[in-house]
Amino acid sequence: YVFVFEPVPWKRALNYMETGEGFAMFPPYFRPEERPWLDYSIFLMEEGIVAVIDRNSSSLPVKNWPEEFRDKVVGINSGFSFPIVDEFKNKVFKVDSSPSNLVALRKLREKRIDVYVNDSLAIAATIQEMKHKKENTPDVHIAFTLSKEMAFLVVSHNHKNDFKDDFVKQVNSVLNDMRM
């Protein structure tokens, strides 16, 4: 199979999958009740949702989530929904949404947000991208890990094709071979 990968905002990606405009995406978590229009591969990897702060922040060390961020600004990406953040936003802390990891990390660097919540791998990759572009990077420290979840490749029930089952079977086979 030959595919074109297109990075798109999270909400748009979910919409593409629900409407069938998109065929596959990664790496959503296993949420079959929330997203019944998706079929899941075997797990790709474990992702850690973390809260990062500036290493020079007065918030170190963090021992008590979410109380230590009372009246602070927690940065997330637009469309990011995470129960432990959703539960406390506007009650304990304020939430600031950004269109991308890059924008959020710039806000952290510029102290426009106090903490940024996202996947640890996405944060690390964006910091490497900033360094590659010779952009000043925030000096981040993982304050705490909010969760660890398995990420999957998913395909849309609603995409009109006759190869979906074979594609998922082949992806699963390759993933199993890679793990051996």
HELIX and SHEET records of a PDB file:
HELIX    1   1 TRP A   10  THR A   19  1                                  10    
HELIX    2   2 GLU A   67  PHE A   69  5                                   3    
HELIX    3   3 PRO A   83  ASP A   86  1                                   4    
HELIX    4   4 ASN A  101  ARG A  109  1                                   9    
HELIX    5   5 SER A  120  HIS A  132  1                                  13    
HELIX    6   6 LYS A  164  ARG A  179  1                                  16    
SHEET    1   A 6 ALA A  24  MET A  25  0                                        
SHEET    2   A 6 VAL A 140  SER A 156 -1                                        
SHEET    3   A 6 LEU A  38  ASP A  54 -1                                        
SHEET    4   A 6 VAL A 115  ASP A 119 -1                                        
SHEET    5   A 6 VAL A  73  ASN A  77  1                                        
SHEET    6   A 6 LYS A  94  SER A  98  1                                        
END                                                                             
